[in-house]
Amino acid sequence: MSHLPGPFQPLPDSARLWLVALDAAPSAETRARLEEGMEAILAQWRHKGHAYQGAFALVKDRILAVAEPELASAPSGCAIDAMLRKVRRLVGDLGLAEVDPAAWVLVDAGGLRAVPKGDLEARLQDGTLGPDTPVVDLSLYSLGDLRSGRLETPLARTWIGRKFKVA
């Protein structure tokens, strides 16, 4: 994913990244409202008098990505938590829902699909999931990780693949 939406272009690879998966792609109208709300959240993102310079994009139509360059080297848990609370409130206020962070987000012919962790073993046994099934890694830490294409990883190369000996 070397080409990312414009808002990320000026940010360095070291920029801290947060990913929030949505359970469905927003409609055009809801997407516009989401973008407007995110612009407002990031424009007002401050903690103890310090203004942060975040940027956001909707990746794969369902993953809200937020990046900020300073928080990688000087993290502020309070600033991060406040931003994420506002993002989650905005998502809910727009009638959208966040994918359970404990679920695995997979890529299939229909796009993104969330699979609860408790269902993974059964999906592996019935052949629904295999070693090459792309898994979305919502734990990426930096914008450079996203730029280098690490958002999707074959299931066999994840800890689930190792745990269940998927080859």
C-alpha positions as CSV (number, residue, x, y, z in Angstrom):
1,M,0.0,0.0,0.0
2,S,2.7,2.5,-1.0
3,H,0.1,5.0,-2.2
4,L,-2.1,6.3,0.6
5,P,-4.7,9.1,0.6
6,G,-3.3,12.7,0.4
7,P,-3.7,13.6,4.1
8,F,-0.9,11.2,4.9
9,Q,1.6,12.3,2.3
10,P,3.4,15.0,4.3
11,L,3.7,12.8,7.4
12,P,6.9,10.8,8.1
13,D,6.9,7.0,8.2
14,S,7.5,7.2,12.0
15,A,4.1,8.9,12.6
16,R,2.1,7.0,15.2
17,L,-0.9,5.2,13.7
18,W,-4.3,4.1,15.1
19,L,-6.7,1.9,13.1
20,V,-10.4,1.6,13.8
21,A,-12.3,-1.0,11.8
22,L,-16.0,-0.3,11.0
23,D,-18.5,-3.1,10.7
24,A,-19.7,-1.7,7.3
25,A,-18.6,0.8,4.8
26,P,-20.4,4.1,5.4
27,S,-22.8,5.5,2.7
28,A,-21.6,8.5,0.8
29,E,-23.6,10.9,3.0
30,T,-22.3,9.2,6.2
31,R,-18.8,9.2,4.9
32,A,-18.9,12.9,4.3
33,R,-20.2,13.5,7.9
34,L,-17.5,11.2,9.2
35,E,-14.8,13.1,7.4
36,E,-16.3,16.4,8.7
37,G,-16.3,15.1,12.2
38,M,-12.8,13.8,12.0
39,E,-11.5,17.1,10.7
40,A,-13.1,18.8,13.7
41,I,-11.7,16.3,16.2
42,L,-8.2,16.5,14.8
43,A,-8.3,20.4,14.5
44,Q,-9.2,20.5,18.2
45,W,-6.8,17.8,19.4
46,R,-4.9,19.3,22.3
47,H,-3.6,18.2,25.6
48,K,-2.0,20.4,28.2
49,G,-1.8,23.3,25.8
50,H,-0.1,21.3,23.1
51,A,-1.8,21.0,19.7
52,Y,-1.3,17.8,17.8
53,Q,-1.1,17.6,14.0
54,G,-3.1,14.5,13.1
55,A,-4.3,13.3,9.8
56,F,-6.9,10.7,8.9
57,A,-8.1,8.6,6.0
58,L,-10.6,5.9,5.4
59,V,-8.6,2.9,4.1
60,K,-10.4,0.1,2.3
61,D,-13.7,2.0,2.9
62,R,-13.9,0.5,6.4
63,I,-10.8,1.2,8.3
64,L,-10.4,4.6,9.8
65,A,-6.7,5.4,10.1
66,V,-5.4,8.2,12.2
67,A,-1.7,9.2,12.2
68,E,0.2,11.8,14.2
69,P,4.0,12.5,13.9
70,E,4.9,13.7,17.4
71,L,3.2,10.9,19.5
72,A,5.6,8.3,18.2
73,S,8.5,9.9,20.1
74,A,6.7,11.7,22.9
75,P,3.6,9.7,23.6
76,S,0.8,11.1,25.8
77,G,-1.7,8.4,26.9
78,C,-4.2,11.0,27.9
79,A,-4.1,12.8,24.5
80,I,-4.4,9.4,22.7
81,D,-7.2,8.2,24.9
82,A,-9.1,11.5,24.5
83,M,-8.8,11.4,20.7
84,L,-9.9,7.7,20.5
85,R,-12.9,8.4,22.8
86,K,-14.0,11.2,20.5
87,V,-13.5,9.1,17.4
88,R,-15.6,6.2,18.9
89,R,-18.3,8.6,19.9
90,L,-18.4,10.1,16.4
91,V,-18.6,6.6,14.9
92,G,-21.6,5.7,17.2
93,D,-23.3,9.1,16.7
94,L,-23.3,8.5,12.9
95,G,-24.9,5.1,13.3
96,L,-21.8,3.2,12.5
97,A,-20.3,0.5,14.6
98,E,-16.7,-0.5,15.4
99,V,-15.6,-4.0,14.8
100,D,-15.0,-5.8,18.1
101,P,-11.3,-5.2,18.6
102,A,-11.0,-8.8,19.8
103,A,-12.2,-10.1,16.4
104,W,-10.0,-10.9,13.4
105,V,-10.7,-8.8,10.3
106,L,-10.2,-10.9,7.1
107,V,-10.2,-10.0,3.4
108,D,-12.3,-12.1,1.1
109,A,-14.2,-11.8,-2.2
110,G,-16.8,-9.7,-0.5
111,G,-14.4,-7.3,1.1
112,L,-13.6,-7.1,4.8
113,R,-15.2,-9.6,7.2
114,A,-14.9,-9.8,11.0
115,V,-14.6,-13.2,12.6
116,P,-14.8,-13.5,16.4
117,K,-11.7,-15.1,17.9
118,G,-13.9,-17.9,19.3
119,D,-14.9,-18.9,15.8
120,L,-11.4,-19.1,14.3
121,E,-10.7,-22.7,15.1
122,A,-14.0,-23.9,13.6
123,R,-13.4,-21.7,10.4
124,L,-9.9,-23.3,10.1
125,Q,-11.3,-26.8,10.5
126,D,-14.1,-26.3,8.0
127,G,-11.8,-24.8,5.4
128,T,-13.4,-21.4,5.3
129,L,-10.0,-20.0,6.3
130,G,-6.7,-21.2,5.0
131,P,-3.0,-20.3,5.2
132,D,-3.3,-17.6,2.4
133,T,-6.4,-15.9,3.8
134,P,-5.4,-12.2,4.2
135,V,-5.8,-10.9,7.7
136,V,-6.0,-7.2,8.5
137,D,-3.5,-6.2,11.2
138,L,-5.2,-3.5,13.2
139,S,-2.2,-3.3,15.6
140,L,0.1,-1.6,13.1
141,Y,2.1,1.0,15.1
142,S,3.4,3.4,12.5
143,L,2.4,5.1,9.2
144,G,5.5,3.4,7.7
145,D,4.0,0.0,8.5
146,L,0.8,1.0,6.6
147,R,2.8,2.4,3.7
148,S,4.9,-0.7,3.4
149,G,1.9,-2.9,2.9
150,R,1.8,-4.6,6.3
151,L,-2.0,-4.0,6.7
152,E,-2.7,-7.4,5.2
153,T,-0.8,-10.5,6.2
154,P,-1.5,-14.1,5.2
155,L,-3.1,-16.0,8.1
156,A,-0.2,-18.5,8.2
157,R,2.2,-15.7,9.1
158,T,0.1,-14.5,12.1
159,W,0.1,-15.8,15.7
160,I,-3.2,-17.6,14.9
161,G,-1.4,-19.4,12.0
162,R,1.4,-20.4,14.4
163,K,-0.9,-21.5,17.2
164,F,-3.1,-23.7,14.9
165,K,-0.1,-24.8,12.8
166,V,-1.6,-23.5,9.6
167,A,0.9,-24.0,6.8
